[in-house]
């Protein structure tokens, strides 16, 4: 160890290059591990993530297609293998413009079945999720993300009670 320190002291440029190389290697390894952990290793933020599956249809030209509404309804009515089934659409299919106070804003939306939130084991911060009766009646009900709520409503409670930051 003493020889190494004396050698590095005699060659400060080499010592700086060696230290910089080690620091960069540690930084790159940390960044790669962080990305791999967050994408591949970290459990999904849902109740019982190991029990969740996603059902797709396939076609030779498109290997992953969302199932159609009639197929979803058949799965929900006929399936005995699943405890519950929820459905949603890709947000790219439901982009729109939010109108109201201030300038119009482009937003992404996702259509979801009332069973989706209970199936995933998640709830709302404020208010409630929509119901099966609202789906049957085709009522226009929406749930906004926390970021949109904070940005557009300035975080004021819509339902009278303040949000609980510990509940999702």
MARVOKE-927249 format. One line per 10 residues: number of its first residue (from 1); their letters; for each residue x, y, z of N, C-alpha, C, CB. Coordinates in steps of 0.2 Angstrom, whole numbers, m for minus. Glycine has a CB too. Layout:
REM residues N
NUM = A = X,Y,Z,X,Y,Z,X,Y,Z,X,Y,Z | ... $
REM end
This chain:
REM residues 168
1 = XXXXXXXXXX = 4,m6,0,0,0,0,4,6,0,m5,0,6 | 10,6,4,14,12,4,18,13,m3,19,11,9 | 20,8,m6,23,9,m13,18,12,m18,25,2,m15 | 12,10,m17,6,12,m22,5,20,m21,0,8,m21 | 5,22,m14,4,29,m13,10,33,m15,3,30,m6 | 16,30,m14,22,34,m16,22,35,m24,28,31,m14 | 20,29,m27,20,30,m35,15,35,m37,19,22,m38 | 9,35,m34,4,39,m36,6,47,m35,m3,38,m33 | 10,48,m29,12,54,m27,17,57,m32,15,54,m20 | 21,52,m35,26,54,m40,23,56,m47,32,49,m41 $
11 = XXXXXXXXXX = 18,53,m48,14,54,m55,7,57,m54,14,48,m59 | 6,63,m52,0,66,m50,m5,65,m56,0,73,m48 | m3,66,m63,m7,66,m68,m10,59,m69,m4,68,m75 | m6,54,m68,m8,47,m69,m13,45,m63,m2,42,m68 | m11,48,m57,m16,47,m51,m23,50,m52,m12,50,m45 | m23,56,m55,m29,59,m56,m33,55,m62,m28,66,m59 | m30,52,m67,m33,48,m72,m36,42,m69,m28,47,m78 | m32,38,m65,m34,32,m61,m40,33,m57,m28,29,m57 | m40,39,m53,m45,40,m48,m52,42,m52,m44,46,m44 | m51,46,m58,m57,47,m62,m60,41,m65,m54,53,m67 $
21 = XXXXXXXXXX = m55,37,m68,m58,31,m71,m62,26,m66,m52,27,m74 | m59,26,m60,m63,22,m55,m69,25,m53,m58,21,m48 | m69,32,m52,m75,35,m51,m81,35,m56,m74,43,m49 | m78,35,m62,m83,34,m68,m86,27,m68,m80,36,m75 | m82,22,m67,m84,15,m67,m89,14,m61,m78,11,m66 | m88,17,m56,m93,16,m50,m99,20,m52,m90,19,m43 | m99,26,m55,m105,30,m57,m109,26,m62,m103,36,m59 | m106,23,m67,m109,20,m72,m113,14,m70,m104,18,m78 | m109,10,m66,m112,4,m63,m118,5,m58,m107,0,m58 | m118,11,m54,m123,13,m50,m129,15,m55,m121,19,m46 $
31 = XXXXXXXXXX = m128,19,m60,m133,21,m64,m137,15,m68,m131,26,m70 | m133,10,m70,m135,4,m74,m139,0,m69,m130,0,m77 | m137,m1,m63,m140,m5,m58,m147,m2,m56,m136,m6,m52 | m147,5,m55,m153,9,m54,m158,8,m59,m152,16,m53 | m156,8,m65,m161,7,m71,m164,0,m71,m158,9,m78 | m159,m5,m70,m161,m12,m71,m166,m13,m65,m155,m16,m71 | m164,m11,m59,m169,m12,m53,m175,m9,m54,m165,m9,m47 | m176,m3,m56,m182,1,m57,m187,m2,m62,m181,8,m58 | m183,m5,m68,m187,m8,m73,m189,m15,m73,m184,m6,m80 | m184,m19,m70,m184,m26,m70,m185,m29,m64,m179,m29,m74 $
41 = XXXXXXXXXX = m182,m27,m58,m182,m30,m52,m187,m28,m47,m175,m30,m49 | m188,m21,m47,m193,m19,m42,m200,m21,m43,m193,m11,m42 | m203,m23,m38,m210,m26,m39,m215,m20,m41,m213,m29,m32 | m220,m22,m45,m225,m17,m47,m228,m14,m41,m230,m21,m52 | m231,m8,m41,m234,m5,m35,m241,m7,m35,m233,3,m36 | m243,m13,m35,m250,m16,m35,m250,m21,m29,m252,m18,m41 | m256,m22,m27,m257,m28,m22,m256,m35,m26,m264,m28,m19 | m252,m39,m23,m250,m46,m26,m248,m45,m33,m256,m50,m25 | m242,m42,m35,m240,m41,m42,m239,m47,m45,m234,m36,m42 | m237,m53,m41,m235,m59,m44,m241,m63,m47,m231,m63,m39 $
51 = XXXXXXXXXX = m247,m61,m45,m253,m64,m47,m257,m60,m52,m258,m64,m41 | m254,m55,m55,m257,m51,m60,m254,m54,m67,m255,m44,m60 | m259,m54,m72,m257,m56,m79,m260,m51,m83,m259,m63,m80 | m257,m50,m89,m260,m46,m94,m262,m50,m100,m256,m40,m96 | m268,m49,m103,m270,m54,m108,m270,m49,m115,m278,m56,m107 | m267,m52,m120,m267,m49,m126,m270,m54,m132,m259,m47,m128 | m271,m51,m137,m273,m54,m143,m267,m54,m148,m280,m52,m147 | m266,m58,m152,m260,m58,m157,m263,m59,m164,m255,m63,m155 | m259,m56,m168,m260,m56,m176,m253,m56,m179,m264,m49,m178 | m252,m60,m184,m245,m60,m187,m242,m53,m188,m246,m64,m194 $
61 = XXXXXXXXXX = m246,m48,m190,m243,m42,m191,m242,m38,m185,m247,m38,m196 | m246,m39,m180,m246,m35,m173,m246,m41,m168,m252,m30,m173 | m240,m42,m164,m240,m47,m159,m244,m46,m153,m233,m49,m158 | m245,m39,m151,m248,m38,m145,m254,m33,m147,m244,m35,m140 | m260,m35,m147,m266,m31,m148,m270,m31,m141,m270,m33,m154 | m273,m26,m140,m278,m26,m134,m284,m30,m136,m280,m19,m132 | m287,m33,m131,m293,m37,m133,m299,m33,m134,m294,m42,m127 | m303,m35,m138,m309,m31,m139,m314,m31,m133,m313,m33,m146 | m319,m26,m133,m323,m25,m128,m328,m32,m127,m328,m19,m129 | m330,m34,m133,m334,m41,m132,m330,m46,m130,m337,m42,m139 $
71 = XXXXXXXXXX = m324,m47,m132,m319,m52,m129,m318,m51,m121,m313,m52,m133 | m317,m45,m119,m316,m44,m112,m323,m46,m108,m315,m36,m111 | m329,m44,m111,m335,m46,m108,m336,m53,m107,m341,m43,m111 | m334,m57,m113,m334,m64,m113,m329,m67,m107,m332,m67,m120 | m323,m64,m107,m318,m67,m102,m321,m66,m95,m311,m63,m103 | m324,m60,m94,m326,m58,m87,m332,m63,m85,m329,m51,m87 | m336,m64,m90,m342,m68,m89,m341,m76,m88,m348,m67,m94 | m336,m78,m92,m335,m85,m93,m329,m88,m89,m334,m87,m100 | m324,m84,m87,m318,m86,m84,m319,m88,m77,m313,m80,m85 | m316,m94,m76,m316,m97,m69,m309,m97,m66,m319,m104,m69 $
81 = XXXXXXXXXX = m304,m95,m70,m297,m95,m68,m295,m89,m65,m293,m97,m74 | m298,m83,m66,m296,m77,m63,m301,m75,m57,m296,m72,m68 | m298,m72,m52,m302,m70,m46,m306,m64,m49,m297,m68,m40 | m303,m59,m52,m306,m53,m55,m302,m51,m62,m307,m47,m50 | m306,m48,m66,m303,m45,m72,m305,m38,m73,m306,m50,m78 | m300,m34,m75,m301,m27,m76,m298,m25,m83,m298,m23,m71 | m301,m20,m86,m298,m18,m93,m297,m11,m93,m304,m20,m98 | m292,m9,m98,m291,m2,m99,m288,m2,m106,m285,0,m94 | m288,4,m109,m286,6,m115,m279,9,m115,m291,10,m119 | m275,9,m120,m269,12,m120,m270,20,m120,m264,10,m126 $
91 = XXXXXXXXXX = m266,24,m117,m267,31,m116,m266,34,m123,m263,34,m111 | m262,32,m128,m261,35,m134,m268,35,m138,m256,31,m138 | m272,30,m137,m278,30,m141,m283,35,m138,m281,23,m140 | m282,38,m133,m287,42,m130,m285,49,m128,m290,39,m123 | m280,52,m132,m278,59,m131,m283,64,m132,m272,60,m135 | m283,69,m128,m289,74,m130,m286,81,m127,m295,72,m126 | m291,86,m127,m289,92,m125,m294,94,m119,m291,98,m131 | m291,96,m114,m294,98,m108,m296,105,m108,m290,96,m101 | m303,107,m108,m305,114,m108,m308,116,m101,m310,114,m114 | m307,122,m100,m310,124,m93,m307,131,m92,m308,119,m88 $
101 = XXXXXXXXXX = m305,132,m86,m302,138,m84,m295,138,m87,m302,140,m77 | m293,144,m90,m286,145,m92,m285,142,m99,m281,141,m88 | m279,141,m101,m278,139,m108,m280,131,m109,m270,140,m110 | m282,129,m115,m283,122,m116,m277,118,m115,m286,121,m123 | m277,112,m113,m271,108,m111,m272,101,m114,m270,107,m104 | m267,99,m118,m267,92,m121,m266,87,m115,m262,91,m127 | m270,82,m115,m270,77,m110,m270,70,m113,m275,78,m104 | m267,65,m109,m268,58,m111,m273,55,m106,m261,54,m111 | m278,51,m109,m283,48,m105,m283,40,m106,m290,51,m107 | m285,37,m102,m286,30,m102,m293,28,m100,m281,26,m98 $
111 = XXXXXXXXXX = m296,24,m104,m303,21,m102,m302,15,m98,m307,20,m109 | m306,14,m93,m305,8,m88,m311,6,m86,m300,10,m82 | m311,m1,m85,m317,m4,m82,m318,m2,m74,m318,m11,m83 | m324,m3,m71,m324,m2,m64,m320,m7,m60,m331,m2,m62 | m319,m13,m63,m315,m18,m59,m308,m17,m59,m317,m25,m63 | m305,m12,m63,m298,m12,m64,m295,m10,m57,m296,m6,m69 | m297,m5,m54,m294,m2,m48,m294,m7,m42,m297,4,m45 | m300,m11,m41,m300,m16,m36,m295,m22,m38,m307,m18,m34 | m295,m24,m44,m291,m29,m46,m283,m27,m45,m292,m30,m54 | m281,m21,m46,m275,m19,m45,m273,m18,m37,m273,m13,m49 $
121 = XXXXXXXXXX = m279,m17,m33,m278,m16,m26,m276,m8,m25,m272,m20,m23 | m278,m4,m29,m277,3,m28,m283,7,m27,m273,6,m34 | m283,13,m24,m289,17,m23,m287,24,m25,m291,17,m16 | m292,29,m24,m291,36,m26,m288,39,m20,m297,39,m28 | m285,45,m21,m282,49,m15,m288,53,m12,m277,54,m17 | m292,55,m17,m298,59,m15,m304,57,m19,m297,67,m16 | m310,57,m16,m316,55,m20,m316,47,m20,m316,58,m27 | m319,45,m26,m320,38,m27,m319,36,m34,m327,36,m25 | m318,29,m35,m318,27,m42,m325,26,m45,m314,20,m42 | m326,25,m51,m332,24,m54,m335,17,m53,m332,26,m61 $
131 = XXXXXXXXXX = m342,17,m54,m345,10,m52,m348,7,m58,m351,12,m48 | m350,0,m57,m352,m4,m63,m359,m1,m65,m354,m11,m60 | m363,2,m61,m369,6,m63,m367,11,m68,m373,8,m57 | m362,15,m66,m360,21,m71,m358,18,m77,m355,25,m68 | m355,12,m77,m352,9,m84,m358,7,m88,m348,3,m82 | m363,4,m85,m369,1,m88,m373,7,m91,m374,m3,m83 | m374,13,m87,m377,19,m90,m373,23,m95,m380,23,m84 | m367,21,m95,m362,25,m100,m362,32,m97,m365,25,m107 | m362,33,m91,m361,40,m88,m354,42,m89,m362,40,m80 | m353,49,m90,m347,52,m91,m344,53,m84,m347,58,m96 $
141 = XXXXXXXXXX = m339,49,m82,m336,49,m76,m329,49,m77,m338,44,m70 | m325,53,m73,m318,53,m74,m314,53,m68,m316,59,m78 | m308,51,m68,m303,51,m62,m297,54,m65,m302,44,m59 | m295,59,m62,m289,63,m64,m283,61,m60,m290,71,m63 | m277,61,m63,m271,60,m60,m269,65,m54,m265,59,m65 | m265,63,m50,m263,68,m44,m260,74,m47,m259,64,m39 | m256,73,m52,m252,79,m55,m257,83,m59,m247,76,m60 | m262,81,m62,m267,85,m66,m271,89,m60,m271,81,m70 | m273,85,m55,m277,88,m50,m273,94,m47,m279,83,m45 | m266,93,m45,m262,98,m42,m261,104,m46,m256,95,m40 $
151 = XXXXXXXXXX = m261,102,m53,m259,108,m58,m266,112,m59,m256,105,m64 | m271,109,m60,m277,112,m63,m282,114,m57,m281,107,m67 | m282,111,m51,m286,112,m46,m282,115,m40,m290,106,m44 | m276,116,m41,m271,118,m36,m271,114,m29,m273,125,m34 | m273,108,m30,m273,103,m24,m279,104,m20,m267,104,m21 | m284,108,m21,m289,109,m17,m294,103,m17,m294,115,m19 | m296,101,m11,m300,95,m11,m307,96,m15,m302,92,m4 | m309,91,m19,m315,91,m23,m321,89,m19,m314,88,m30 | m319,84,m15,m324,80,m11,m325,83,m4,m323,73,m11 | m322,88,m2,m322,90,5,m317,88,10,m329,89,8 $
161 = XXXXXXXX = m314,83,9,m309,81,13,m302,81,10,m310,73,16 | m297,83,14,m290,84,11,m287,77,9,m285,87,16 | m283,76,5,m280,70,3,m275,67,8,m276,71,m4 | m275,61,9,m271,57,13,m265,55,9,m274,51,17 | m259,58,10,m253,56,6,m251,49,7,m248,61,7 | m253,46,12,m251,39,13,m255,34,10,m250,38,21 | m261,36,7,m265,31,4,m265,31,m3,m272,32,7 | m264,26,m7,m265,26,m14,m271,22,m16,m258,23,m17 $
REM end
